[in-house]
Amino acid sequence: MPLMESISEINKTGKGRPEGTTILSKDTKTFKNVLNGVKAAGTAEKTAEKTTAKTVSGTAGNLDSIFKKAASTYGVSEKLLKSVAKTESDFQVTAVSKAGAMGIMQLMPATAKELGVSDPFDPEQNIMGGAKLLAANIKEFGGDLKLALAAYNAGSGAVRKYDGVPPYEETQNYVKKIMADLQSDAAIDINSVLGTVSEAGSGFIGEGSSVDELKSLISTLGFGSSQNSGMMGINTIFSGLLNKEIDETGTVDKEMFANFIEILRLQMLMNTTNSIGDMDFDDD
């Protein structure tokens, strides 16, 4: 069962939360109100407080050390990992694609959960998760790097279906770009990329994006669906807030996007905690 399917359940359920606690009410007026309500929710509260207390950042120095660790842990070249990260997000920690992929290595929510990534906006978790997925793809396709990259972009199923790199323009260009990076003698300098306008910027949702695009992303992620993977079920509230908070340009402002990112992070944390809490363990 999803962690939260409706406002009623948000207010009535939650392991470890005092009975009768109201998380969201009819007085909810801003994204900040929603964020504060989610922070108060159930099992993930302490974990969420610790996680959100730190600043989500990705400086060239700390990202370099994470890429080194991921390469060593999963036996994938550091240059390959950096090339994938550069192509996926230009090393942007809070990048969110219009399809819902998150973070530096652009992990979809379901994929992140399968990889054990509870916070896709945590640089280390995200890069380690991406490295784990790449390593699994390389193994699945017998060491064929082109197929492994195609699977990272389009999914293993598509690669198997076409018995090779799928005939999708995006995937074909993706594989070519990364292979060209790998064949170049030049090292990938994270510092030269961070802070610049992303080449794939049009594929991301963020400050300056249209509110309609953010609404579409919320729908894609499953807010409000009773058949989702626990994405809080607060679509009506979000839609109302978006309609109230847009500026005259009809775009997402910095605070709105920051609060949206925090809600996504907290939801992933709560999904993971909820799954662990519901697991049955045999004594043997």
C-alpha positions in Angstrom: 0.0 0.0 0.0 1.4 3.5 -0.8 2.7 5.5 2.1 0.1 8.2 1.6 -2.8 8.1 -0.7 -4.9 11.0 0.5 -5.1 14.0 2.8 -7.1 11.9 5.2 -4.4 9.3 5.4 -1.7 11.9 5.8 -3.6 13.2 8.8 -4.6 9.9 10.3 -1.6 7.6 9.7 2.1 7.5 10.5 4.1 5.2 12.7 5.4 7.0 15.8 3.3 10.1 15.3 0.9 11.0 18.2 -2.7 10.1 17.4 -4.7 13.0 16.1 -1.8 14.9 14.7 -2.8 17.1 11.7 -0.2 17.3 9.0 -2.1 19.2 6.3 -5.2 21.3 6.8 -7.6 23.5 4.8 -5.5 26.5 5.9 -2.5 25.3 3.9 -1.6 28.3 1.8 2.0 28.0 0.5 4.6 25.4 -0.6 6.3 26.2 2.7 3.2 25.1 4.6 3.2 21.8 2.7 7.0 21.3 3.3 6.6 21.9 7.1 3.7 19.5 7.1 5.6 16.8 5.4 8.6 17.3 7.7 6.2 16.5 10.6 5.0 13.2 9.1 5.6 9.9 10.9 8.5 7.6 10.6 11.0 9.7 8.6 10.8 12.7 10.8 14.1 12.3 12.7 15.9 11.1 9.6 14.5 14.0 7.6 15.5 16.5 10.1 19.1 15.3 10.0 19.1 15.2 6.3 17.6 18.6 5.6 19.8 20.2 8.2 22.7 19.8 5.9 23.1 21.9 2.7 22.7 20.0 -0.5 25.8 21.0 -2.4 28.1 19.7 -5.0 31.5 21.4 -5.2 34.1 20.1 -7.6 36.3 18.9 -4.8 33.7 16.8 -2.9 32.2 15.5 -6.2 35.7 14.4 -7.3 36.2 12.3 -4.1 32.7 10.7 -4.5 33.4 9.7 -8.2 36.7 8.2 -7.1 35.0 6.2 -4.3 32.2 5.0 -6.7 34.7 4.0 -9.4 36.6 2.0 -6.8 33.6 0.4 -5.2 31.9 -0.8 -8.4 34.9 -1.2 -10.8 33.7 1.4 -13.2 36.1 3.9 -14.6 36.0 7.4 -13.0 36.0 9.0 -16.4 33.0 7.0 -17.5 31.1 8.0 -14.4 31.9 11.7 -14.9 31.0 11.6 -18.6 27.6 10.1 -17.7 27.1 12.7 -15.0 28.1 15.6 -17.3 25.8 14.3 -20.1 22.9 13.6 -17.7 22.9 16.8 -15.6 26.1 18.8 -16.0 26.8 17.8 -12.4 23.8 19.7 -11.0 22.8 18.2 -7.7 19.2 19.3 -7.7 18.5 18.7 -11.4 15.0 17.3 -12.1 14.1 16.3 -15.6 10.7 16.7 -17.1 10.3 12.9 -16.9 11.1 13.0 -13.2 14.7 11.8 -13.1 16.6 13.3 -10.2 20.1 14.4 -9.2 23.5 14.3 -10.8 23.1 10.8 -12.4 19.4 11.4 -13.1 17.8 8.5 -11.3 14.1 7.9 -11.7 12.3 7.4 -8.4 11.6 3.7 -8.8 15.2 3.1 -10.0 16.6 5.0 -7.0 14.5 3.0 -4.6 15.7 -0.3 -6.3 19.3 0.9 -5.9 18.9 1.7 -2.2 19.1 5.5 -2.8 16.8 7.1 -0.3 17.8 10.7 -1.1 18.5 11.2 -4.8 19.6 14.7 -4.1 22.4 13.6 -1.9 25.5 13.7 -4.2 27.1 10.6 -2.7 24.0 8.4 -2.7 23.1 9.5 -6.2 26.6 8.9 -7.7 27.0 5.6 -5.9 23.6 4.6 -7.2 24.4 5.6 -10.8 27.7 3.7 -10.6 25.9 0.6 -9.3 23.5 0.7 -12.2 26.2 1.2 -14.8 28.2 -1.7 -13.3 25.1 -3.9 -13.5 24.4 -2.9 -17.1 28.0 -3.6 -18.1 27.7 -7.1 -16.5 24.3 -7.8 -18.1 25.5 -6.9 -21.6 28.8 -8.8 -21.4 31.1 -5.8 -21.1 29.7 -4.0 -24.1 29.9 -0.4 -23.0 27.7 1.0 -25.8 24.9 -1.4 -24.8 25.4 -0.6 -21.1 25.1 3.1 -21.8 22.1 2.6 -24.0 20.5 0.7 -21.2 21.2 3.5 -18.8 19.4 5.9 -21.1 16.6 3.9 -22.5 16.4 0.9 -20.2 17.7 -2.7 -20.5 14.3 -3.8 -21.9 14.7 -1.6 -24.9 18.3 -2.8 -25.6 17.1 -6.4 -25.4 14.1 -5.7 -27.6 16.2 -4.2 -30.4 19.2 -6.5 -29.8 21.5 -3.5 -29.7 21.4 0.3 -29.2 17.7 1.3 -29.7 16.9 3.4 -32.7 15.9 6.4 -30.6 17.6 9.6 -31.6 18.2 10.6 -28.0 19.7 7.3 -27.1 21.9 7.1 -30.2 23.2 10.6 -29.6 23.7 9.9 -25.9 25.9 6.8 -26.6 27.9 8.7 -29.2 28.5 11.7 -27.0 29.8 9.6 -24.0 31.9 7.3 -26.2 33.5 10.4 -27.8 34.2 11.8 -24.3 35.9 8.5 -23.3 38.1 8.4 -26.4 39.3 12.0 -25.8 42.6 12.4 -24.1 41.3 15.4 -22.1 40.1 14.8 -18.5 36.6 15.9 -17.6 37.0 19.0 -15.3 34.0 19.3 -13.1 35.0 22.8 -12.1 34.6 24.0 -15.7 31.1 22.7 -15.9 29.6 23.6 -12.5 27.9 27.0 -12.5 27.5 27.1 -16.3 24.2 26.9 -18.2 23.5 23.2 -18.8 23.5 22.0 -22.4 20.4 19.9 -21.5 18.8 22.8 -19.6 15.7 22.6 -21.7 15.1 19.1 -20.4 15.1 20.2 -16.7 12.5 21.7 -14.5 13.7 24.5 -12.3 13.7 28.1 -11.5 12.3 29.9 -14.5 10.4 26.9 -15.8 6.8 27.3 -16.6 4.3 26.4 -13.9 2.5 24.2 -16.4 5.7 22.1 -16.8 6.0 21.7 -13.0 2.3 20.6 -12.9 3.1 18.1 -15.6 6.0 16.8 -13.6 3.9 16.4 -10.4 1.4 14.4 -12.4 4.2 12.3 -13.9 5.6 11.5 -10.4 2.1 10.3 -9.3 0.9 13.0 -6.9 -2.7 12.3 -6.2 -2.8 8.9 -7.7 -4.1 6.0 -5.7 -1.9 3.6 -7.8 1.4 5.3 -7.2 4.5 4.4 -5.2 3.6 6.7 -2.3 3.9 10.1 -3.7 1.8 11.7 -1.0 -1.5 12.1 -2.8 -1.7 15.9 -2.5 -2.2 16.9 -6.1 -5.2 19.1 -5.4 -3.3 21.2 -2.9 -0.2 21.5 -5.1 -2.3 22.6 -8.1 -4.1 25.2 -6.0 -0.8 26.5 -4.6 0.8 26.7 -8.1 -2.1 28.7 -9.3 -1.8 31.1 -6.4 2.0 31.5 -6.3 2.8 32.1 -10.0 4.2 35.5 -10.9 3.2 37.5 -13.9 5.5 35.5 -16.1 3.8 32.2 -15.1 7.2 30.7 -14.1 8.5 28.8 -11.1 10.4 31.0 -8.6 13.4 30.1 -6.6 11.7 29.5 -3.3 8.9 27.4 -4.9 11.4 25.1 -6.6 13.6 24.8 -3.4 10.6 23.7 -1.4 9.5 21.3 -4.1 12.9 19.7 -4.1 12.8 19.3 -0.3 9.3 17.7 -0.5 10.6 15.2 -3.1 13.6 14.4 -0.9 11.5 13.9 2.2 9.0 11.7 0.3 11.8 9.4 -0.9 13.0 9.2 2.7 9.6 8.3 4.0 9.0 5.8 1.2 12.2 4.0 2.1 11.5 4.1 5.9 8.0 2.9 5.3 9.1 0.0 3.2 11.7 -1.1 5.8 9.1 -0.8 8.6 6.7 -3.1 6.7 9.2 -5.8 5.9 8.8 -9.2 7.6 12.0 -10.9 8.8 12.3 -14.6 9.4 14.1 -15.6 12.5 16.3 -18.0 10.6 
